[in-house]
Amino acid sequence: MTKERGSRGAAGGGPRRGGFRRRRACRFCVEKIDYIDYKDVRVLMLSIPERGKIQPRRISGTCAKCQRKLTTAIKRARQLALIPYITD
């Protein structure tokens, strides 16, 4: 009646892979950009994939402070129709 467990227990999966992955540096901090301009569509579109959602910090590599500024700038640009909410 009991289920057989693998080497990792009930969580499933095989042995652990990989190791520590170094976190990318925030590109806004590296380039010393203090203000993320909502009118600079080219910079904003780098953080929006083709689905139109804002990329999270863990994928984009931005720091928390710059991610908040970036999110605000993207939302302002969307409100003014500079960038689309979604893409087809």
Z-matrix of the N, CA and C atoms (Angstrom, degrees):
N
C 1 1.442
C 2 1.523 1 112.76
N 3 1.300 2 116.33 1 -23.93
C 4 1.464 3 118.09 2 -179.60
C 5 1.514 4 109.97 3 -83.35
N 6 1.316 5 114.64 4 146.43
C 7 1.459 6 120.18 5 179.46
C 8 1.522 7 109.68 6 -85.68
N 9 1.320 8 114.17 7 144.78
C 10 1.458 9 118.20 8 176.85
C 11 1.518 10 109.10 9 -77.35
N 12 1.305 11 115.03 10 136.25
C 13 1.455 12 119.33 11 -179.89
C 14 1.517 13 109.56 12 -103.09
N 15 1.326 14 114.23 13 149.09
C 16 1.461 15 119.37 14 176.55
C 17 1.517 16 110.36 15 -79.62
N 18 1.292 17 115.44 16 -165.84
C 19 1.463 18 120.16 17 -177.55
C 20 1.529 19 112.01 18 -71.26
N 21 1.335 20 117.58 19 -19.38
C 22 1.461 21 120.16 20 -177.04
C 23 1.518 22 112.92 21 -105.32
N 24 1.275 23 119.24 22 1.81
C 25 1.453 24 121.18 23 177.25
C 26 1.514 25 112.33 24 92.33
N 27 1.320 26 116.09 25 -154.74
C 28 1.458 27 122.01 26 -174.87
C 29 1.517 28 112.60 27 -69.20
N 30 1.324 29 118.03 28 -20.58
C 31 1.461 30 120.76 29 -178.30
C 32 1.519 31 111.13 30 -66.14
N 33 1.327 32 117.58 31 -24.27
C 34 1.447 33 121.41 32 177.03
C 35 1.512 34 111.89 33 81.23
N 36 1.307 35 114.65 34 177.71
C 37 1.451 36 119.28 35 179.54
C 38 1.506 37 112.13 36 91.59
N 39 1.290 38 115.03 37 169.33
C 40 1.457 39 121.15 38 -179.27
C 41 1.513 40 111.18 39 -90.64
N 42 1.308 41 115.45 40 -160.97
C 43 1.470 42 119.35 41 179.30
C 44 1.528 43 111.00 42 -66.96
N 45 1.311 44 115.71 43 158.22
C 46 1.463 45 120.24 44 -178.38
C 47 1.520 46 110.48 45 -66.46
N 48 1.289 47 114.84 46 145.61
C 49 1.456 48 120.94 47 178.60
C 50 1.511 49 109.50 48 -123.01
N 51 1.313 50 114.03 49 165.03
C 52 1.454 51 120.14 50 173.19
C 53 1.505 52 112.62 51 73.63
N 54 1.273 53 114.24 52 -166.03
C 55 1.445 54 120.61 53 -179.11
C 56 1.515 55 108.58 54 -158.82
N 57 1.298 56 114.63 55 -151.08
C 58 1.455 57 120.05 56 -177.85
C 59 1.516 58 109.59 57 -77.52
N 60 1.304 59 116.69 58 127.09
C 61 1.459 60 120.98 59 176.83
C 62 1.523 61 108.19 60 -104.59
N 63 1.327 62 115.57 61 124.99
C 64 1.454 63 120.68 62 -178.38
C 65 1.524 64 110.11 63 -66.27
N 66 1.311 65 115.96 64 134.23
C 67 1.452 66 121.68 65 -179.53
C 68 1.520 67 110.00 66 -74.39
N 69 1.334 68 115.39 67 136.15
C 70 1.459 69 119.38 68 179.54
C 71 1.513 70 110.36 69 -70.34
N 72 1.298 71 115.90 70 148.82
C 73 1.460 72 120.68 71 177.41
C 74 1.524 73 109.09 72 -78.06
N 75 1.298 74 116.16 73 146.93
C 76 1.462 75 121.80 74 179.55
C 77 1.527 76 108.99 75 -66.22
N 78 1.336 77 116.66 76 125.82
C 79 1.468 78 118.75 77 -176.47
C 80 1.514 79 111.98 78 -69.93
N 81 1.323 80 117.72 79 -26.38
C 82 1.463 81 120.09 80 178.21
C 83 1.523 82 110.70 81 -73.50
N 84 1.320 83 116.86 82 -36.39
C 85 1.466 84 120.27 83 177.63
C 86 1.524 85 110.87 84 -72.99
N 87 1.331 86 117.03 85 -37.80
C 88 1.462 87 120.78 86 179.74
C 89 1.523 88 110.48 87 -64.81
N 90 1.334 89 116.92 88 -42.13
C 91 1.463 90 121.37 89 179.97
C 92 1.524 91 112.19 90 -84.57
N 93 1.335 92 116.93 91 0.20
C 94 1.469 93 123.97 92 179.06
C 95 1.535 94 112.00 93 56.23
N 96 1.330 95 114.99 94 48.91
C 97 1.461 96 121.58 95 176.04
C 98 1.521 97 107.22 96 -92.26
N 99 1.337 98 116.65 97 113.68
C 100 1.464 99 121.12 98 -178.96
C 101 1.524 100 111.83 99 -83.68
N 102 1.334 101 116.67 100 -37.57
C 103 1.455 102 121.10 101 -175.59
C 104 1.524 103 108.70 102 -119.80
N 105 1.314 104 116.79 103 122.23
C 106 1.458 105 121.50 104 176.60
C 107 1.519 106 106.86 105 -91.18
N 108 1.318 107 115.86 106 109.89
C 109 1.460 108 121.83 107 -172.80
C 110 1.529 109 110.52 108 -79.45
N 111 1.311 110 116.97 109 129.82
C 112 1.462 111 121.06 110 -179.71
C 113 1.521 112 111.46 111 -71.79
N 114 1.335 113 118.20 112 -16.44
C 115 1.463 114 121.58 113 179.52
C 116 1.524 115 112.42 114 -85.66
N 117 1.322 116 117.08 115 -11.97
C 118 1.461 117 121.68 116 179.61
C 119 1.529 118 109.02 117 -86.95
N 120 1.318 119 115.47 118 81.94
C 121 1.462 120 122.34 119 -173.35
C 122 1.526 121 111.06 120 -64.42
N 123 1.314 122 117.76 121 -34.25
C 124 1.463 123 121.65 122 -178.03
C 125 1.529 124 111.25 123 -60.20
N 126 1.328 125 116.72 124 -42.18
C 127 1.467 126 121.10 125 179.24
C 128 1.526 127 110.51 126 -71.33
N 129 1.317 128 117.21 127 -39.87
C 130 1.463 129 120.72 128 -177.84
C 131 1.527 130 112.14 129 -67.29
N 132 1.332 131 116.31 130 -36.93
C 133 1.460 132 119.67 131 -177.11
C 134 1.529 133 112.56 132 -69.64
N 135 1.328 134 118.17 133 -16.31
C 136 1.461 135 120.58 134 176.15
C 137 1.525 136 111.48 135 -68.92
N 138 1.333 137 116.88 136 -22.57
C 139 1.463 138 121.32 137 -178.46
C 140 1.523 139 112.85 138 -101.62
N 141 1.330 140 116.18 139 7.77
C 142 1.464 141 120.34 140 179.37
C 143 1.524 142 108.27 141 -123.87
N 144 1.332 143 118.94 142 111.94
C 145 1.465 144 120.03 143 177.54
C 146 1.529 145 110.98 144 -71.74
N 147 1.331 146 116.98 145 -178.49
C 148 1.463 147 120.47 146 -173.97
C 149 1.526 148 113.41 147 -64.04
N 150 1.333 149 118.15 148 -20.67
C 151 1.467 150 120.37 149 177.81
C 152 1.523 151 112.25 150 -73.59
N 153 1.331 152 117.72 151 -21.64
C 154 1.452 153 121.19 152 176.87
C 155 1.512 154 114.97 153 97.98
N 156 1.328 155 118.17 154 0.21
C 157 1.463 156 120.72 155 179.35
C 158 1.524 157 109.94 156 -88.09
N 159 1.313 158 116.34 157 152.00
C 160 1.457 159 121.33 158 177.93
C 161 1.528 160 108.08 159 -76.11
N 162 1.332 161 116.45 160 131.23
C 163 1.459 162 120.22 161 -179.68
C 164 1.516 163 110.78 162 -70.06
N 165 1.331 164 117.84 163 139.11
C 166 1.466 165 120.31 164 177.24
C 167 1.525 166 111.32 165 -73.15
N 168 1.319 167 115.23 166 166.12
C 169 1.466 168 122.25 167 -178.13
C 170 1.513 169 113.10 168 -58.72
N 171 1.314 170 116.39 169 -40.36
C 172 1.463 171 119.08 170 -174.71
C 173 1.523 172 111.81 171 -67.58
N 174 1.316 173 117.92 172 -22.19
C 175 1.462 174 121.37 173 177.99
C 176 1.527 175 111.00 174 -94.56
N 177 1.325 176 117.04 175 -44.66
C 178 1.466 177 119.95 176 -176.74
C 179 1.518 178 112.81 177 -76.14
N 180 1.333 179 117.78 178 -27.56
C 181 1.453 180 120.72 179 178.61
C 182 1.517 181 114.37 180 85.52
N 183 1.321 182 118.20 181 9.13
C 184 1.458 183 120.34 182 179.18
C 185 1.525 184 110.42 183 -81.73
N 186 1.330 185 115.79 184 155.89
C 187 1.463 186 120.03 185 177.86
C 188 1.532 187 108.68 186 -78.43
N 189 1.307 188 117.23 187 169.95
C 190 1.466 189 121.67 188 -175.13
C 191 1.525 190 111.49 189 -63.79
N 192 1.317 191 116.44 190 -42.26
C 193 1.465 192 121.10 191 -178.32
C 194 1.529 193 110.86 192 -63.52
N 195 1.326 194 116.48 193 -46.29
C 196 1.462 195 120.44 194 -179.25
C 197 1.524 196 111.51 195 -71.72
N 198 1.329 197 117.53 196 -31.37
C 199 1.466 198 120.41 197 177.66
C 200 1.522 199 110.64 198 -64.90
N 201 1.325 200 117.50 199 -39.36
C 202 1.469 201 120.38 200 176.80
C 203 1.522 202 110.52 201 -64.14
N 204 1.330 203 117.11 202 -44.15
C 205 1.469 204 120.82 203 178.38
C 206 1.524 205 110.97 204 -63.49
N 207 1.327 206 116.18 205 -41.67
C 208 1.456 207 121.42 206 -179.44
C 209 1.524 208 111.06 207 -64.37
N 210 1.318 209 117.18 208 -43.27
C 211 1.461 210 121.52 209 179.11
C 212 1.520 211 111.14 210 -62.28
N 213 1.324 212 116.57 211 -42.76
C 214 1.465 213 120.66 212 178.09
C 215 1.518 214 110.81 213 -62.93
N 216 1.333 215 117.20 214 -43.06
C 217 1.462 216 121.32 215 -179.40
C 218 1.524 217 111.20 216 -65.51
N 219 1.324 218 117.48 217 -40.43
C 220 1.465 219 120.79 218 179.11
C 221 1.521 220 110.52 219 -65.28
N 222 1.326 221 117.02 220 -41.93
C 223 1.466 222 120.25 221 179.72
C 224 1.520 223 111.59 222 -66.03
N 225 1.328 224 117.72 223 -37.45
C 226 1.467 225 120.86 224 176.09
C 227 1.522 226 110.98 225 -65.20
N 228 1.325 227 116.30 226 -43.72
C 229 1.461 228 120.48 227 -179.82
C 230 1.528 229 111.06 228 -64.76
N 231 1.313 230 117.49 229 -36.39
C 232 1.460 231 120.50 230 176.74
C 233 1.521 232 111.05 231 -66.49
N 234 1.318 233 116.33 232 -40.64
C 235 1.461 234 121.13 233 -179.57
C 236 1.530 235 111.11 234 -62.26
N 237 1.329 236 116.52 235 -35.91
C 238 1.463 237 121.76 236 -179.66
C 239 1.527 238 112.55 237 -90.89
N 240 1.318 239 117.48 238 8.30
C 241 1.466 240 124.70 239 177.37
C 242 1.523 241 112.51 240 62.52
N 243 1.330 242 117.56 241 30.87
C 244 1.458 243 120.56 242 174.62
C 245 1.527 244 110.82 243 -81.57
N 246 1.334 245 116.22 244 -32.15
C 247 1.459 246 121.67 245 174.66
C 248 1.529 247 107.80 246 -131.47
N 249 1.336 248 117.62 247 151.39
C 250 1.464 249 119.58 248 -177.31
C 251 1.531 250 112.27 249 -77.48
N 252 1.326 251 114.92 250 154.60
C 253 1.464 252 119.88 251 173.94
C 254 1.524 253 110.04 252 -70.44
N 255 1.324 254 116.53 253 -46.03
C 256 1.461 255 122.13 254 176.81
C 257 1.519 256 107.87 255 -135.99
N 258 1.318 257 116.00 256 159.74
C 259 1.459 258 120.49 257 176.40
C 260 1.516 259 108.97 258 -117.95
N 261 1.301 260 115.83 259 151.04
C 262 1.470 261 120.29 260 -178.67
C 263 1.496 262 111.74 261 -91.72
